[in-house]
Amino acid sequence: MAWPQKVKDKVLVACGRHCCICHKFCGTKIELHHIKLKSEGGTETEDNCIPLCFDCHADQKSYDFKHPKGTKYSPRELNDHRDKWYNLAQQSLGTGTSDHLEQDKETFKIIYDLVPADKTIYFLKTKDFNSRKFSLTPIKPISELLLKVHNEAWIEFYDSDLEALRLRLFTAFEEFTDKIRTDTYNFPDTQYDTQCVPREWMEQQPARYHETVDFLNKKADEIAIIYTNLVRLSRKKLGVKTA
């Protein structure tokens, strides 16, 4: 049985056609997932529905209870993700009031000033982490921004489209810096901030070496794309000017 049209209309408006887990804007590429599965008695009601992107929906369907890897989303967690995003989307006043417009401009300025496009983002766009070494200096602003957010917890947009991009960007920032911290090491006989993926892994742990390099390269590209989209959308919605 398909979702009733009135349920589809209501939840898609509530989420703004964003995924309630990763917050990506989906447009037509969105699925309605049963929080309590139909096989377990779940119904096609608004309360049992969470809109998801194709990737997040696939995660829900592919979990193998016989051979579990990772941690499956619980119904309560799915409910909380949905309600939190609905609340943010409904509170999004975008450019509707001058106060919120100015606050969103200030939020954008903080991100843009702390993580400069011409240094940090350019470095991520052009760096191949398969090379022998790299400097931590261009990516230190990412760690500094995350530290500021964790300590003060104030950086967010009122506009839900901008906030969705910010959440994705900050998640990618955290994943990237975690990988740098756990799987790269100080390069011998150079200045302190020079790192590398250990070259000895190429022979001793080739799978780990290539997984680390591939992850860093892909995550760096992802950050650059999300950051660019955030800048472009901020220009359009907020009228901000960038160099």
C-alpha positions as CSV (number, residue, x, y, z in Angstrom):
1,M,0.0,0.0,0.0
2,A,1.4,3.4,-1.0
3,W,1.6,6.4,1.3
4,P,-1.6,8.4,1.2
5,Q,-1.2,11.6,-0.8
6,K,-2.2,13.8,2.1
7,V,0.6,12.2,4.2
8,K,3.1,12.7,1.5
9,D,2.2,16.3,1.0
10,K,2.4,17.1,4.7
11,V,5.7,15.5,5.4
12,L,7.4,16.8,2.2
13,V,6.4,20.3,3.1
14,A,7.5,19.8,6.7
15,C,11.0,18.7,5.7
16,G,11.3,21.1,2.7
17,R,12.3,18.1,0.7
18,H,15.5,17.7,2.7
19,C,16.7,14.4,4.2
20,C,15.9,14.3,7.9
21,I,19.2,12.5,8.7
22,C,21.9,14.1,6.5
23,H,19.9,17.3,5.7
24,K,20.8,17.2,2.0
25,F,18.2,18.9,-0.3
26,C,16.8,16.1,-2.4
27,G,14.2,17.6,-4.7
28,T,12.5,14.6,-6.4
29,K,15.2,12.2,-5.2
30,I,13.5,11.6,-1.8
31,E,11.9,8.5,-0.2
32,L,9.4,8.1,2.6
33,H,10.6,5.5,5.1
34,H,8.5,3.6,7.7
35,I,10.0,4.3,11.1
36,K,8.2,1.1,12.3
37,L,8.4,-1.3,9.5
38,K,5.3,-2.5,7.8
39,S,6.3,-6.1,8.5
40,E,6.3,-5.2,12.2
41,G,2.9,-3.5,12.1
42,G,3.9,0.0,11.0
43,T,1.3,2.1,9.3
44,E,1.3,4.7,6.5
45,T,0.7,7.6,8.9
46,E,2.5,10.9,9.3
47,D,3.8,9.9,12.8
48,N,5.4,6.7,11.3
49,C,7.1,8.5,8.4
50,I,10.5,10.0,7.9
51,P,11.6,11.6,4.6
52,L,15.1,10.4,3.6
53,C,17.5,10.8,0.7
54,F,18.3,7.7,-1.4
55,D,21.6,7.0,0.5
56,C,20.1,7.3,4.0
57,H,17.1,5.2,2.9
58,A,19.4,2.5,1.6
59,D,21.1,2.4,4.9
60,Q,17.8,1.6,6.6
61,K,17.0,-1.2,4.2
62,S,20.4,-2.8,3.9
63,Y,21.2,-3.5,7.6
64,D,21.7,-7.2,8.1
65,F,20.7,-8.4,11.6
66,K,22.3,-11.8,11.0
67,H,25.7,-10.2,10.3
68,P,25.4,-6.7,11.9
69,K,28.1,-4.1,11.1
70,G,27.8,-0.7,12.6
71,T,24.8,0.5,14.6
72,K,21.3,0.5,13.2
73,Y,19.1,3.6,13.7
74,S,16.5,2.9,16.4
75,P,12.9,4.1,15.9
76,R,13.3,6.6,18.7
77,E,16.4,8.0,17.0
78,L,14.7,8.3,13.7
79,N,11.8,10.1,15.4
80,D,14.2,12.5,17.0
81,H,16.1,13.2,13.8
82,R,12.8,13.9,12.0
83,D,11.3,16.1,14.7
84,K,14.5,18.1,15.1
85,W,14.7,18.8,11.3
86,Y,11.0,19.5,11.1
87,N,11.3,22.0,13.9
88,L,14.3,23.7,12.2
89,A,12.6,23.8,8.8
90,Q,9.4,25.3,10.4
91,Q,11.4,27.9,12.3
92,S,13.3,28.9,9.2
93,L,12.4,32.5,8.5
94,G,15.1,32.9,5.8
95,T,15.1,36.5,4.6
96,G,11.6,37.2,6.0
97,T,12.8,39.5,8.8
98,S,15.7,41.9,8.8
99,D,16.9,40.6,12.2
100,H,17.3,37.0,11.0
101,L,18.7,38.1,7.7
102,E,21.5,40.0,9.5
103,Q,22.1,37.1,11.9
104,D,22.5,34.7,9.0
105,K,24.9,37.2,7.3
106,E,26.9,37.2,10.5
107,T,26.9,33.4,10.6
108,F,28.1,33.2,7.0
109,K,30.8,35.8,7.7
110,I,32.1,33.8,10.7
111,I,32.5,30.6,8.6
112,Y,33.9,32.4,5.5
113,D,36.4,34.4,7.5
114,L,37.6,31.5,9.7
115,V,37.9,29.0,6.8
116,P,39.3,31.1,3.9
117,A,38.4,30.0,0.4
118,D,41.7,31.1,-1.1
119,K,43.8,29.1,1.4
120,T,42.0,26.3,3.2
121,I,39.5,25.4,0.5
122,Y,42.0,25.9,-2.4
123,F,44.4,23.5,-0.5
124,L,41.7,20.8,-0.2
125,K,40.7,21.2,-3.9
126,T,44.3,20.8,-5.1
127,K,46.1,18.5,-2.6
128,D,46.7,14.8,-3.4
129,F,47.2,13.1,-0.1
130,N,49.0,10.3,-1.9
131,S,52.1,12.5,-2.1
132,R,54.8,12.2,0.5
133,K,53.9,15.0,2.9
134,F,51.6,17.9,3.6
135,S,51.4,20.8,5.9
136,L,48.8,21.1,8.6
137,T,48.8,24.9,8.3
138,P,46.2,25.3,5.6
139,I,43.7,23.1,7.4
140,K,44.2,24.4,11.0
141,P,41.3,26.9,10.5
142,I,38.9,23.9,10.2
143,S,40.0,22.6,13.7
144,E,39.8,26.1,15.1
145,L,36.3,26.6,13.8
146,L,35.1,23.3,15.2
147,L,36.7,24.1,18.5
148,K,34.9,27.4,18.6
149,V,31.6,25.8,17.8
150,H,32.0,23.0,20.4
151,N,33.0,25.6,23.1
152,E,30.3,28.1,22.3
153,A,27.6,26.2,20.3
154,W,26.2,29.3,18.5
155,I,26.9,29.0,14.8
156,E,23.8,28.2,12.9
157,F,21.5,29.7,10.2
158,Y,17.9,30.5,10.6
159,D,17.4,29.7,6.9
160,S,16.9,25.9,6.7
161,D,18.5,25.5,3.3
162,L,21.7,27.2,4.5
163,E,21.5,25.4,7.8
164,A,21.3,22.0,6.0
165,L,24.5,22.8,4.1
166,R,26.2,24.1,7.2
167,L,25.4,20.8,9.0
168,R,26.7,18.7,6.1
169,L,29.9,20.9,5.9
170,F,30.6,20.7,9.7
171,T,30.1,16.9,9.6
172,A,32.5,16.6,6.7
173,F,35.0,18.9,8.6
174,E,34.8,16.6,11.7
175,E,35.2,13.4,9.6
176,F,38.2,14.9,7.8
177,T,40.0,16.1,10.9
178,D,39.4,12.9,12.7
179,K,41.1,10.9,9.9
180,I,44.0,13.3,9.9
181,R,44.4,12.9,13.7
182,T,44.1,9.1,13.7
183,D,45.8,8.0,10.4
184,T,48.5,10.5,9.6
185,Y,51.7,11.2,11.5
186,N,54.4,13.8,12.0
187,F,56.9,13.6,9.1
188,P,60.4,12.9,10.4
189,D,63.1,15.6,10.2
190,T,60.8,18.5,9.2
191,Q,58.9,21.3,10.9
192,Y,56.3,20.2,13.5
193,D,53.2,20.8,11.4
194,T,54.2,18.5,8.5
195,Q,52.3,15.3,8.3
196,C,52.1,12.2,6.1
197,V,50.2,8.9,5.7
198,P,53.0,6.5,6.8
199,R,54.8,5.3,3.7
200,E,55.7,2.0,5.3
201,W,52.0,1.2,5.2
202,M,52.3,0.8,1.4
203,E,54.2,-2.5,2.1
204,Q,53.1,-3.4,5.6
205,Q,49.4,-2.4,5.4
206,P,48.6,-1.5,1.8
207,A,44.8,-1.7,2.3
208,R,45.0,0.7,5.2
209,Y,47.3,3.1,3.2
210,H,45.0,3.2,0.2
211,E,41.9,3.5,2.3
212,T,43.3,6.4,4.2
213,V,44.5,8.2,1.1
214,D,41.2,7.6,-0.8
215,F,39.2,8.8,2.2
216,L,41.2,12.0,2.6
217,N,41.0,12.9,-1.1
218,K,37.3,12.2,-1.4
219,K,36.5,14.0,1.9
220,A,38.6,17.0,0.8
221,D,36.7,17.1,-2.5
222,E,33.3,16.8,-0.6
223,I,34.2,19.7,1.7
224,A,35.2,21.9,-1.2
225,I,31.9,21.2,-3.0
226,I,29.7,21.8,0.0
227,Y,31.6,25.0,0.9
228,T,31.2,26.3,-2.6
229,N,27.5,25.5,-2.6
230,L,27.1,27.3,0.7
231,V,28.9,30.4,-0.6
232,R,26.7,30.4,-3.7
233,L,23.5,30.0,-1.9
234,S,24.5,32.6,0.7
235,R,25.1,35.1,-2.1
236,K,21.7,34.4,-3.6
237,K,19.7,34.3,-0.3
238,L,21.6,36.7,1.8
239,G,23.1,39.1,-0.7
240,V,26.5,38.7,0.8
241,K,29.6,39.6,-1.3
242,T,32.7,37.5,-1.4
243,A,36.1,38.0,-2.9
